[in-house]
Amino acid sequence: MPLFIIYFAHYHEDFRLAELEALSKLENVKITYKSAYSATSPFLLVDIASAQLAAKLVQRGILIRQIIEYWGSQPTYPELFDEIKQQTDRLA
């Protein structure tokens, strides 16, 4: 499954996860958490089956600002660019 970064609004920190879980049930979107949730960070890394399902969550969410597809991470820019270049299906 593709990875996504959920970018939350900077308020109602204690309600963010509850809203996300409620939306996931309402829209029948399975979410797997890939990072631990922290009220001090507006970001959460998750697995969602597709970008279309991720869009369902952000359309109804109030505390979700954006859901961004996560393409990779590396310690340097050249290594990151090499990793992204290898993902030819995403570059088309």
N, CA, C and O atoms as CSV, one atom per row, in Angstrom:
chain,resi,resn,atom,element,x,y,z
A,1,MET,N,N,0.848,-1.187,0.000
A,1,MET,CA,C,0.000,0.000,0.000
A,1,MET,C,C,0.881,1.234,0.000
A,1,MET,O,O,1.959,1.239,0.596
A,2,PRO,N,N,0.422,2.276,-0.669
A,2,PRO,CA,C,1.205,3.516,-0.674
A,2,PRO,C,C,1.206,4.192,0.698
A,2,PRO,O,O,0.259,4.070,1.474
A,3,LEU,N,N,2.277,4.895,0.965
A,3,LEU,CA,C,2.378,5.675,2.200
A,3,LEU,C,C,1.902,7.099,1.942
A,3,LEU,O,O,2.092,7.648,0.856
A,4,PHE,N,N,1.285,7.681,2.954
A,4,PHE,CA,C,0.807,9.057,2.882
A,4,PHE,C,C,1.175,9.785,4.168
A,4,PHE,O,O,1.243,9.188,5.242
A,5,ILE,N,N,1.410,11.083,4.037
A,5,ILE,CA,C,1.620,11.947,5.195
A,5,ILE,C,C,0.331,12.729,5.398
A,5,ILE,O,O,-0.131,13.427,4.495
A,6,ILE,N,N,-0.238,12.609,6.573
A,6,ILE,CA,C,-1.414,13.420,6.899
A,6,ILE,C,C,-0.916,14.660,7.622
A,6,ILE,O,O,-0.191,14.577,8.613
A,7,TYR,N,N,-1.323,15.813,7.100
A,7,TYR,CA,C,-0.950,17.099,7.685
A,7,TYR,C,C,-2.192,17.667,8.364
A,7,TYR,O,O,-3.159,18.043,7.701
A,8,PHE,N,N,-2.150,17.724,9.684
A,8,PHE,CA,C,-3.283,18.185,10.473
A,8,PHE,C,C,-3.223,19.686,10.728
A,8,PHE,O,O,-2.154,20.294,10.678
A,9,ALA,N,N,-4.372,20.269,10.998
A,9,ALA,CA,C,-4.457,21.655,11.444
A,9,ALA,C,C,-3.811,21.768,12.825
A,9,ALA,O,O,-3.675,20.772,13.536
A,10,HIS,N,N,-3.419,22.973,13.196
A,10,HIS,CA,C,-2.694,23.200,14.451
A,10,HIS,C,C,-3.620,23.553,15.613
A,10,HIS,O,O,-3.276,24.383,16.453
A,11,TYR,N,N,-4.779,22.931,15.659
A,11,TYR,CA,C,-5.677,23.136,16.791
A,11,TYR,C,C,-6.444,21.837,17.056
A,11,TYR,O,O,-6.457,20.939,16.215
A,12,HIS,N,N,-7.072,21.741,18.208
A,12,HIS,CA,C,-7.791,20.537,18.652
A,12,HIS,C,C,-6.900,19.290,18.524
A,12,HIS,O,O,-7.318,18.264,17.986
A,13,GLU,N,N,-5.692,19.403,19.020
A,13,GLU,CA,C,-4.706,18.329,18.887
A,13,GLU,C,C,-5.197,16.995,19.461
A,13,GLU,O,O,-4.866,15.932,18.937
A,14,ASP,N,N,-5.970,17.053,20.516
A,14,ASP,CA,C,-6.436,15.824,21.158
A,14,ASP,C,C,-7.580,15.157,20.395
A,14,ASP,O,O,-7.945,14.021,20.698
A,15,PHE,N,N,-8.142,15.846,19.419
A,15,PHE,CA,C,-9.275,15.316,18.668
A,15,PHE,C,C,-8.878,14.832,17.268
A,15,PHE,O,O,-9.688,14.199,16.592
A,16,ARG,N,N,-7.653,15.116,16.824
A,16,ARG,CA,C,-7.225,14.775,15.460
A,16,ARG,C,C,-7.381,13.291,15.151
A,16,ARG,O,O,-7.996,12.916,14.152
A,17,LEU,N,N,-6.825,12.462,16.008
A,17,LEU,CA,C,-6.841,11.023,15.767
A,17,LEU,C,C,-8.271,10.477,15.821
A,17,LEU,O,O,-8.630,9.598,15.038
A,18,ALA,N,N,-9.067,10.986,16.725
A,18,ALA,CA,C,-10.466,10.545,16.821
A,18,ALA,C,C,-11.220,10.885,15.540
A,18,ALA,O,O,-12.009,10.078,15.049
A,19,GLU,N,N,-10.980,12.074,15.002
A,19,GLU,CA,C,-11.635,12.452,13.748
A,19,GLU,C,C,-11.175,11.537,12.610
A,19,GLU,O,O,-11.998,11.067,11.825
A,20,LEU,N,N,-9.882,11.287,12.518
A,20,LEU,CA,C,-9.342,10.430,11.464
A,20,LEU,C,C,-9.937,9.022,11.543
A,20,LEU,O,O,-10.318,8.453,10.521
A,21,GLU,N,N,-10.015,8.471,12.726
A,21,GLU,CA,C,-10.569,7.123,12.883
A,21,GLU,C,C,-12.063,7.088,12.557
A,21,GLU,O,O,-12.548,6.121,11.969
A,22,ALA,N,N,-12.790,8.134,12.933
A,22,ALA,CA,C,-14.216,8.199,12.610
A,22,ALA,C,C,-14.425,8.308,11.094
A,22,ALA,O,O,-15.307,7.653,10.539
A,23,LEU,N,N,-13.621,9.128,10.437
A,23,LEU,CA,C,-13.726,9.256,8.982
A,23,LEU,C,C,-13.361,7.947,8.290
A,23,LEU,O,O,-13.975,7.575,7.290
A,24,SER,N,N,-12.380,7.264,8.813
A,24,SER,CA,C,-11.969,5.999,8.221
A,24,SER,C,C,-13.106,4.973,8.305
A,24,SER,O,O,-13.321,4.212,7.362
A,25,LYS,N,N,-13.815,4.949,9.399
A,25,LYS,CA,C,-14.970,4.049,9.525
A,25,LYS,C,C,-16.108,4.488,8.612
A,25,LYS,O,O,-16.717,3.666,7.927
A,26,LEU,N,N,-16.388,5.778,8.607
A,26,LEU,CA,C,-17.488,6.320,7.808
A,26,LEU,C,C,-17.285,6.062,6.318
A,26,LEU,O,O,-18.224,5.684,5.617
A,27,GLU,N,N,-16.064,6.267,5.836
A,27,GLU,CA,C,-15.758,6.118,4.411
A,27,GLU,C,C,-15.248,4.721,4.060
A,27,GLU,O,O,-14.932,4.451,2.901
A,28,ASN,N,N,-15.166,3.829,5.060
A,28,ASN,CA,C,-14.679,2.461,4.860
A,28,ASN,C,C,-13.281,2.449,4.241
A,28,ASN,O,O,-13.032,1.766,3.248
A,29,VAL,N,N,-12.376,3.220,4.847
A,29,VAL,CA,C,-10.983,3.327,4.392
A,29,VAL,C,C,-10.094,2.739,5.480
A,29,VAL,O,O,-10.067,3.231,6.608
A,30,LYS,N,N,-9.363,1.676,5.128
A,30,LYS,CA,C,-8.464,1.044,6.089
A,30,LYS,C,C,-7.182,1.869,6.195
A,30,LYS,O,O,-6.558,2.192,5.185
A,31,ILE,N,N,-6.801,2.202,7.416
A,31,ILE,CA,C,-5.590,2.978,7.679
A,31,ILE,C,C,-4.683,2.166,8.589
A,31,ILE,O,O,-5.126,1.605,9.592
A,32,THR,N,N,-3.410,2.111,8.227
A,32,THR,CA,C,-2.396,1.501,9.082
A,32,THR,C,C,-1.399,2.590,9.459
A,32,THR,O,O,-0.818,3.230,8.583
A,33,TYR,N,N,-1.201,2.801,10.743
A,33,TYR,CA,C,-0.287,3.841,11.208
A,33,TYR,C,C,1.151,3.376,11.070
A,33,TYR,O,O,1.497,2.284,11.522
A,34,LYS,N,N,1.990,4.189,10.452
A,34,LYS,CA,C,3.404,3.874,10.265
A,34,LYS,C,C,4.301,4.725,11.152
A,34,LYS,O,O,5.509,4.499,11.215
A,35,SER,N,N,3.722,5.691,11.829
A,35,SER,CA,C,4.461,6.483,12.818
A,35,SER,C,C,3.539,6.673,14.021
A,35,SER,O,O,2.318,6.587,13.896
A,36,ALA,N,N,4.118,6.924,15.151
A,36,ALA,CA,C,3.327,7.151,16.360
A,36,ALA,C,C,2.715,8.550,16.309
A,36,ALA,O,O,3.365,9.509,15.893
A,37,TYR,N,N,1.458,8.651,16.737
A,37,TYR,CA,C,0.806,9.954,16.781
A,37,TYR,C,C,1.343,10.764,17.950
A,37,TYR,O,O,1.543,10.245,19.048
A,38,SER,N,N,1.573,12.049,17.691
A,38,SER,CA,C,1.987,12.972,18.747
A,38,SER,C,C,1.190,14.256,18.610
A,38,SER,O,O,1.107,14.821,17.520
A,39,ALA,N,N,0.607,14.720,19.695
A,39,ALA,CA,C,-0.163,15.964,19.662
A,39,ALA,C,C,0.723,17.174,19.371
A,39,ALA,O,O,0.217,18.237,19.012
A,40,THR,N,N,2.035,17.023,19.521
A,40,THR,CA,C,2.939,18.151,19.278
A,40,THR,C,C,3.377,18.251,17.815
A,40,THR,O,O,4.025,19.224,17.431
A,41,SER,N,N,3.030,17.259,17.002
A,41,SER,CA,C,3.414,17.271,15.588
A,41,SER,C,C,2.162,17.258,14.713
A,41,SER,O,O,1.230,16.504,14.989
A,42,PRO,N,N,2.126,18.077,13.669
A,42,PRO,CA,C,0.961,18.074,12.784
A,42,PRO,C,C,1.022,16.981,11.720
A,42,PRO,O,O,0.151,16.933,10.851
A,43,PHE,N,N,2.023,16.103,11.761
A,43,PHE,CA,C,2.211,15.104,10.713
A,43,PHE,C,C,2.043,13.686,11.251
A,43,PHE,O,O,2.402,13.383,12.388
A,44,LEU,N,N,1.486,12.827,10.399
A,44,LEU,CA,C,1.313,11.420,10.737
A,44,LEU,C,C,1.510,10.611,9.462
A,44,LEU,O,O,0.909,10.919,8.432
A,45,LEU,N,N,2.342,9.584,9.521
A,45,LEU,CA,C,2.618,8.724,8.378
A,45,LEU,C,C,1.713,7.500,8.447
A,45,LEU,O,O,1.683,6.791,9.453
A,46,VAL,N,N,0.974,7.260,7.359
A,46,VAL,CA,C,0.002,6.160,7.339
A,46,VAL,C,C,0.053,5.409,6.013
A,46,VAL,O,O,0.546,5.922,5.008
A,47,ASP,N,N,-0.466,4.186,6.033
A,47,ASP,CA,C,-0.703,3.397,4.823
A,47,ASP,C,C,-2.177,3.517,4.478
A,47,ASP,O,O,-3.037,3.309,5.334
A,48,ILE,N,N,-2.471,3.853,3.228
A,48,ILE,CA,C,-3.843,3.866,2.711
A,48,ILE,C,C,-3.769,3.215,1.336
A,48,ILE,O,O,-2.800,3.429,0.608
A,49,ALA,N,N,-4.756,2.440,0.973
A,49,ALA,CA,C,-4.701,1.621,-0.241
A,49,ALA,C,C,-4.528,2.427,-1.531
A,49,ALA,O,O,-3.900,1.943,-2.473
A,50,SER,N,N,-5.073,3.643,-1.593
A,50,SER,CA,C,-4.967,4.419,-2.835
A,50,SER,C,C,-5.153,5.912,-2.559
A,50,SER,O,O,-5.638,6.316,-1.502
A,51,ALA,N,N,-4.757,6.701,-3.531
A,51,ALA,CA,C,-4.937,8.150,-3.426
A,51,ALA,C,C,-6.420,8.517,-3.435
A,51,ALA,O,O,-6.817,9.500,-2.809
A,52,GLN,N,N,-7.237,7.742,-4.134
A,52,GLN,CA,C,-8.679,8.010,-4.176
A,52,GLN,C,C,-9.306,7.826,-2.792
A,52,GLN,O,O,-10.170,8.602,-2.384
A,53,LEU,N,N,-8.861,6.792,-2.077
A,53,LEU,CA,C,-9.378,6.592,-0.722
A,53,LEU,C,C,-8.867,7.671,0.224
A,53,LEU,O,O,-9.602,8.115,1.106
A,54,ALA,N,N,-7.627,8.097,0.056
A,54,ALA,CA,C,-7.086,9.189,0.875
A,54,ALA,C,C,-7.888,10.469,0.635
A,54,ALA,O,O,-8.145,11.228,1.570
A,55,ALA,N,N,-8.280,10.707,-0.612
A,55,ALA,CA,C,-9.065,11.906,-0.943
A,55,ALA,C,C,-10.413,11.901,-0.230
A,55,ALA,O,O,-10.918,12.961,0.140
A,56,LYS,N,N,-10.999,10.731,-0.035
A,56,LYS,CA,C,-12.269,10.647,0.693
A,56,LYS,C,C,-12.128,11.189,2.112
A,56,LYS,O,O,-13.029,11.850,2.628
A,57,LEU,N,N,-10.993,10.903,2.734
A,57,LEU,CA,C,-10.778,11.352,4.109
A,57,LEU,C,C,-10.619,12.862,4.180
A,57,LEU,O,O,-11.211,13.514,5.042
A,58,VAL,N,N,-9.830,13.413,3.286
A,58,VAL,CA,C,-9.552,14.847,3.348
A,58,VAL,C,C,-10.778,15.680,2.943
A,58,VAL,O,O,-10.915,16.821,3.384
A,59,GLN,N,N,-11.661,15.129,2.119
A,59,GLN,CA,C,-12.862,15.861,1.700
A,59,GLN,C,C,-13.812,16.117,2.864
A,59,GLN,O,O,-14.482,17.149,2.906
A,60,ARG,N,N,-13.873,15.185,3.802
A,60,ARG,CA,C,-14.816,15.317,4.911
A,60,ARG,C,C,-14.164,15.793,6.201
A,60,ARG,O,O,-14.855,16.173,7.147
A,61,GLY,N,N,-12.848,15.773,6.241
A,61,GLY,CA,C,-12.148,16.120,7.471
A,61,GLY,C,C,-12.102,17.614,7.726
A,61,GLY,O,O,-12.015,18.414,6.794
A,62,ILE,N,N,-12.160,17.980,8.988
A,62,ILE,CA,C,-12.043,19.379,9.385
A,62,ILE,C,C,-10.631,19.655,9.890
A,62,ILE,O,O,-10.087,20.734,9.652
A,63,LEU,N,N,-10.041,18.698,10.577
A,63,LEU,CA,C,-8.709,18.885,11.140
A,63,LEU,C,C,-7.605,18.401,10.202
A,63,LEU,O,O,-6.424,18.600,10.487
A,64,ILE,N,N,-7.974,17.769,9.088
A,64,ILE,CA,C,-6.990,17.310,8.106
A,64,ILE,C,C,-6.827,18.401,7.051
A,64,ILE,O,O,-7.760,18.702,6.305
A,65,ARG,N,N,-5.639,18.985,6.997
A,65,ARG,CA,C,-5.376,20.010,5.983
A,65,ARG,C,C,-5.043,19.398,4.632
A,65,ARG,O,O,-5.575,19.816,3.604
A,66,GLN,N,N,-4.160,18.407,4.641
A,66,GLN,CA,C,-3.723,17.766,3.407
A,66,GLN,C,C,-3.361,16.318,3.684
A,66,GLN,O,O,-3.000,15.949,4.801
A,67,ILE,N,N,-3.466,15.506,2.633
A,67,ILE,CA,C,-2.897,14.165,2.654
A,67,ILE,C,C,-1.981,14.092,1.440
A,67,ILE,O,O,-2.426,14.242,0.302
A,68,ILE,N,N,-0.710,13.863,1.695
A,68,ILE,CA,C,0.325,13.946,0.670
A,68,ILE,C,C,0.945,12.563,0.488
A,68,ILE,O,O,1.315,11.910,1.464
A,69,GLU,N,N,1.058,12.120,-0.767
A,69,GLU,CA,C,1.685,10.825,-1.017
A,69,GLU,C,C,3.171,10.908,-0.698
A,69,GLU,O,O,3.858,11.837,-1.123
A,70,TYR,N,N,3.652,9.940,0.043
A,70,TYR,CA,C,5.034,9.886,0.512
A,70,TYR,C,C,5.844,9.035,-0.459
A,70,TYR,O,O,5.563,7.848,-0.626
A,71,TRP,N,N,6.833,9.622,-1.093
A,71,TRP,CA,C,7.599,8.918,-2.120
A,71,TRP,C,C,8.903,8.355,-1.604
A,71,TRP,O,O,9.469,7.471,-2.247
A,72,GLY,N,N,9.403,8.814,-0.491
A,72,GLY,CA,C,10.631,8.251,0.034
A,72,GLY,C,C,11.372,9.197,0.946
A,72,GLY,O,O,10.993,10.353,1.133
A,73,SER,N,N,12.455,8.661,1.514
A,73,SER,CA,C,13.337,9.480,2.346
A,73,SER,C,C,14.734,8.879,2.290
A,73,SER,O,O,14.907,7.660,2.277
A,74,GLN,N,N,15.695,9.737,2.258
A,74,GLN,CA,C,17.099,9.365,2.226
A,74,GLN,C,C,17.886,10.442,2.955
A,74,GLN,O,O,17.381,11.550,3.133
A,75,PRO,N,N,19.100,10.151,3.378
A,75,PRO,CA,C,19.885,11.142,4.126
A,75,PRO,C,C,20.378,12.313,3.275
A,75,PRO,O,O,20.674,13.376,3.819
A,76,THR,N,N,20.473,12.144,1.943
A,76,THR,CA,C,20.944,13.248,1.093
A,76,THR,C,C,19.992,13.418,-0.090
A,76,THR,O,O,19.270,12.491,-0.456
A,77,TYR,N,N,20.001,14.630,-0.691
A,77,TYR,CA,C,19.170,14.890,-1.855
A,77,TYR,C,C,19.509,13.986,-3.037
A,77,TYR,O,O,18.594,13.452,-3.664
A,78,PRO,N,N,20.793,13.793,-3.370
A,78,PRO,CA,C,21.091,12.898,-4.503
A,78,PRO,C,C,20.539,11.481,-4.308
A,78,PRO,O,O,20.029,10.877,-5.251
A,79,GLU,N,N,20.642,10.956,-3.087
A,79,GLU,CA,C,20.101,9.626,-2.821
A,79,GLU,C,C,18.574,9.613,-2.924
A,79,GLU,O,O,17.985,8.647,-3.409
A,80,LEU,N,N,17.946,10.684,-2.467
A,80,LEU,CA,C,16.490,10.794,-2.571
A,80,LEU,C,C,16.065,10.857,-4.035
A,80,LEU,O,O,15.123,10.172,-4.434
A,81,PHE,N,N,16.747,11.667,-4.836
A,81,PHE,CA,C,16.413,11.764,-6.253
A,81,PHE,C,C,16.585,10.421,-6.944
A,81,PHE,O,O,15.769,10.054,-7.789
A,82,ASP,N,N,17.626,9.688,-6.599
A,82,ASP,CA,C,17.833,8.360,-7.178
A,82,ASP,C,C,16.695,7.412,-6.800
A,82,ASP,O,O,16.218,6.638,-7.630
A,83,GLU,N,N,16.272,7.481,-5.556
A,83,GLU,CA,C,15.166,6.631,-5.107
A,83,GLU,C,C,13.882,6.953,-5.876
A,83,GLU,O,O,13.166,6.050,-6.307
A,84,ILE,N,N,13.603,8.231,-6.041
A,84,ILE,CA,C,12.384,8.641,-6.750
A,84,ILE,C,C,12.461,8.260,-8.230
A,84,ILE,O,O,11.460,7.839,-8.810
A,85,LYS,N,N,13.629,8.401,-8.841
A,85,LYS,CA,C,13.788,8.034,-10.254
A,85,LYS,C,C,13.515,6.553,-10.488
A,85,LYS,O,O,13.091,6.167,-11.578
A,86,GLN,N,N,13.751,5.733,-9.491
A,86,GLN,CA,C,13.508,4.296,-9.621
A,86,GLN,C,C,12.016,3.963,-9.584
A,86,GLN,O,O,11.623,2.852,-9.938
A,87,GLN,N,N,11.194,4.905,-9.162
A,87,GLN,CA,C,9.757,4.693,-9.083
A,87,GLN,C,C,9.101,5.192,-10.370
A,87,GLN,O,O,8.306,6.131,-10.341
A,88,THR,N,N,9.429,4.575,-11.478
A,88,THR,CA,C,8.999,5.061,-12.800
A,88,THR,C,C,7.486,5.074,-12.963
A,88,THR,O,O,6.961,5.896,-13.714
A,89,ASP,N,N,6.781,4.198,-12.289
A,89,ASP,CA,C,5.314,4.194,-12.401
A,89,ASP,C,C,4.693,5.474,-11.862
A,89,ASP,O,O,3.614,5.856,-12.315
A,90,ARG,N,N,5.321,6.140,-10.927
A,90,ARG,CA,C,4.801,7.396,-10.377
A,90,ARG,C,C,5.170,8.603,-11.224
A,90,ARG,O,O,4.513,9.640,-11.136
A,91,LEU,N,N,6.183,8.491,-12.022
A,91,LEU,CA,C,6.662,9.641,-12.807
A,91,LEU,C,C,5.935,9.792,-14.125
A,91,LEU,O,O,6.126,10.803,-14.802
A,92,ALA,N,N,5.122,8.853,-14.518
A,92,ALA,CA,C,4.437,8.910,-15.805
A,92,ALA,C,C,3.277,9.879,-15.786
A,92,ALA,O,O,2.594,10.045,-16.797
